[in-house]
Amino acid sequence: MKKQFPMLAATLLLAALAGCATPQSQPKTVADTAAAHPQLATLSRLLDQAGLAPTLRGSGPYTVFAPSDEAFRALPAAELQALAGDRERLKELLSYHVLPTRTASSEVGVGSAKTVQGGEVALSRAGSFVTVEDAMVTQADVAAANGVVHVIDRVLMPPKKK
């Protein structure tokens, strides 16, 4: 029995280690990255409501300036409720947060970039501080398989169409 114990212990250890091994997961898309990020639950829900999540699971590349849950809470409740009830307006608003390119924070300069919505957003970088319009990037360069996500502290409002 004493000779069998080390063999049994080794077998159990190998079985336990094999159970802990997980297959290499596929890299997440920007939509899946937002869904998995603890600060982006509201954005993820709204992307689904607007029908944009499937697009952001596509090949890209995309840069998403992702308003945090706190940024959405700063909006008046009536405005957020109105957005959630108007799919086209919601889609327009959320598309204004997406660039059709992969732009790391280190690549941001002073200038503007065209959004998927069709409008332009002002971008700026000073040292490690990056802004888009009047929003500050609070967490930069969350990598995704089809782009990059930058968490921002405000919801960007597209200019009113004339």
ZAKEVO-466361 format. One record per residue (C-alpha): residue number from 0; residue in one letter; x, y, z. Coordinates in steps of 0.05 Angstrom, whole numbers, padded with zeros to 5 digits, always signed. Example, Ala and Ser with C-alpha at 12.3 -4.5 7.8 and 13.67 -1.06 7.14 Angstrom:
% ZAKEVO-466361
- nr; rest; east; north; up
- 0; a; +00246; -00090; +00156;
- 1; s; +00273; -00021; +00143;
% end
This chain:
% ZAKEVO-466361
- nr; rest; east; north; up
- 0; m; +00000; +00000; +00000;
- 1; k; +00057; +00048; +00016;
- 2; k; +00085; +00040; -00054;
- 3; q; +00018; +00055; -00086;
- 4; f; +00007; +00121; -00048;
- 5; p; +00059; +00163; -00086;
- 6; m; +00033; +00135; -00152;
- 7; l; -00039; +00151; -00131;
- 8; a; -00019; +00221; -00108;
- 9; a; +00017; +00235; -00174;
- 10; t; -00043; +00211; -00214;
- 11; l; -00091; +00255; -00174;
- 12; l; -00044; +00315; -00181;
- 13; l; -00039; +00306; -00257;
- 14; a; -00115; +00298; -00262;
- 15; a; -00126; +00361; -00221;
- 16; l; -00077; +00401; -00264;
- 17; a; -00109; +00376; -00328;
- 18; g; -00177; +00399; -00301;
- 19; c; -00149; +00469; -00289;
- 20; a; -00122; +00475; -00359;
- 21; t; -00168; +00515; -00404;
- 22; p; -00164; +00516; -00479;
- 23; q; -00138; +00580; -00509;
- 24; s; -00198; +00626; -00515;
- 25; q; -00211; +00664; -00579;
- 26; p; -00194; +00738; -00574;
- 27; k; -00256; +00779; -00560;
- 28; t; -00285; +00830; -00608;
- 29; v; -00297; +00902; -00586;
- 30; a; -00370; +00884; -00572;
- 31; d; -00350; +00824; -00530;
- 32; t; -00296; +00864; -00495;
- 33; a; -00347; +00917; -00476;
- 34; a; -00395; +00862; -00452;
- 35; a; -00341; +00832; -00408;
- 36; h; -00316; +00898; -00379;
- 37; p; -00344; +00913; -00310;
- 38; q; -00352; +00988; -00324;
- 39; l; -00387; +00981; -00391;
- 40; a; -00452; +00943; -00375;
- 41; t; -00497; +01000; -00396;
- 42; l; -00459; +01010; -00462;
- 43; s; -00462; +00935; -00476;
- 44; r; -00538; +00934; -00463;
- 45; l; -00549; +00995; -00508;
- 46; l; -00506; +00966; -00564;
- 47; d; -00551; +00905; -00563;
- 48; q; -00614; +00949; -00563;
- 49; a; -00589; +00991; -00621;
- 50; g; -00570; +00929; -00661;
- 51; l; -00497; +00950; -00664;
- 52; a; -00467; +00891; -00626;
- 53; p; -00466; +00845; -00687;
- 54; t; -00431; +00899; -00728;
- 55; l; -00379; +00908; -00674;
- 56; r; -00367; +00833; -00673;
- 57; g; -00349; +00838; -00747;
- 58; s; -00279; +00842; -00777;
- 59; g; -00268; +00916; -00763;
- 60; p; -00222; +00949; -00748;
- 61; y; -00257; +00993; -00697;
- 62; t; -00239; +01041; -00643;
- 63; v; -00294; +01049; -00592;
- 64; f; -00294; +01108; -00544;
- 65; a; -00336; +01072; -00492;
- 66; p; -00374; +01114; -00441;
- 67; s; -00370; +01082; -00372;
- 68; d; -00432; +01064; -00332;
- 69; e; -00418; +01127; -00291;
- 70; a; -00418; +01169; -00354;
- 71; f; -00487; +01142; -00372;
- 72; r; -00512; +01155; -00301;
- 73; a; -00491; +01228; -00309;
- 74; l; -00543; +01236; -00365;
- 75; p; -00612; +01259; -00344;
- 76; a; -00654; +01197; -00332;
- 77; a; -00708; +01222; -00380;
- 78; e; -00656; +01231; -00436;
- 79; l; -00628; +01161; -00426;
- 80; q; -00698; +01132; -00425;
- 81; a; -00715; +01170; -00489;
- 82; l; -00652; +01144; -00523;
- 83; a; -00667; +01072; -00502;
- 84; g; -00737; +01079; -00532;
- 85; d; -00713; +01107; -00599;
- 86; r; -00670; +01055; -00634;
- 87; e; -00649; +01100; -00692;
- 88; r; -00628; +01157; -00647;
- 89; l; -00592; +01108; -00601;
- 90; k; -00556; +01078; -00660;
- 91; e; -00535; +01147; -00684;
- 92; l; -00509; +01166; -00614;
- 93; l; -00470; +01101; -00605;
- 94; s; -00442; +01103; -00676;
- 95; y; -00414; +01171; -00659;
- 96; h; -00369; +01136; -00608;
- 97; v; -00339; +01089; -00660;
- 98; l; -00282; +01102; -00709;
- 99; p; -00275; +01056; -00770;
- 100; t; -00201; +01047; -00754;
- 101; r; -00157; +01017; -00700;
- 102; t; -00127; +01076; -00662;
- 103; a; -00084; +01064; -00601;
- 104; s; -00078; +01120; -00551;
- 105; s; -00005; +01130; -00571;
- 106; e; -00029; +01145; -00642;
- 107; v; -00076; +01200; -00622;
- 108; g; -00053; +01270; -00639;
- 109; v; -00087; +01337; -00641;
- 110; g; -00139; +01335; -00696;
- 111; s; -00204; +01303; -00714;
- 112; a; -00228; +01236; -00737;
- 113; k; -00290; +01214; -00776;
- 114; t; -00338; +01168; -00737;
- 115; v; -00380; +01111; -00763;
- 116; q; -00440; +01157; -00753;
- 117; g; -00410; +01205; -00804;
- 118; g; -00392; +01262; -00757;
- 119; e; -00324; +01285; -00735;
- 120; v; -00296; +01282; -00665;
- 121; a; -00239; +01324; -00638;
- 122; l; -00181; +01283; -00611;
- 123; s; -00123; +01307; -00569;
- 124; r; -00065; +01278; -00530;
- 125; a; -00019; +01311; -00480;
- 126; g; +00030; +01262; -00451;
- 127; s; -00012; +01203; -00427;
- 128; f; -00077; +01244; -00425;
- 129; v; -00123; +01230; -00484;
- 130; t; -00188; +01266; -00497;
- 131; v; -00244; +01258; -00548;
- 132; e; -00288; +01319; -00552;
- 133; d; -00297; +01339; -00479;
- 134; a; -00289; +01268; -00452;
- 135; m; -00226; +01242; -00418;
- 136; v; -00201; +01172; -00433;
- 137; t; -00199; +01139; -00365;
- 138; q; -00174; +01071; -00389;
- 139; a; -00138; +01067; -00455;
- 140; d; -00121; +01011; -00502;
- 141; v; -00166; +00954; -00481;
- 142; a; -00145; +00907; -00537;
- 143; a; -00196; +00868; -00578;
- 144; a; -00189; +00822; -00637;
- 145; n; -00220; +00872; -00685;
- 146; g; -00199; +00938; -00654;
- 147; v; -00189; +00974; -00589;
- 148; v; -00233; +01002; -00534;
- 149; h; -00219; +01066; -00495;
- 150; v; -00263; +01077; -00434;
- 151; i; -00286; +01150; -00429;
- 152; d; -00318; +01191; -00373;
- 153; r; -00374; +01224; -00414;
- 154; v; -00425; +01206; -00466;
- 155; l; -00410; +01242; -00531;
- 156; m; -00468; +01277; -00564;
- 157; p; -00467; +01282; -00640;
- 158; p; -00481; +01351; -00668;
- 159; k; -00554; +01362; -00687;
- 160; k; -00567; +01351; -00761;
- 161; k; -00592; +01412; -00799;
% end
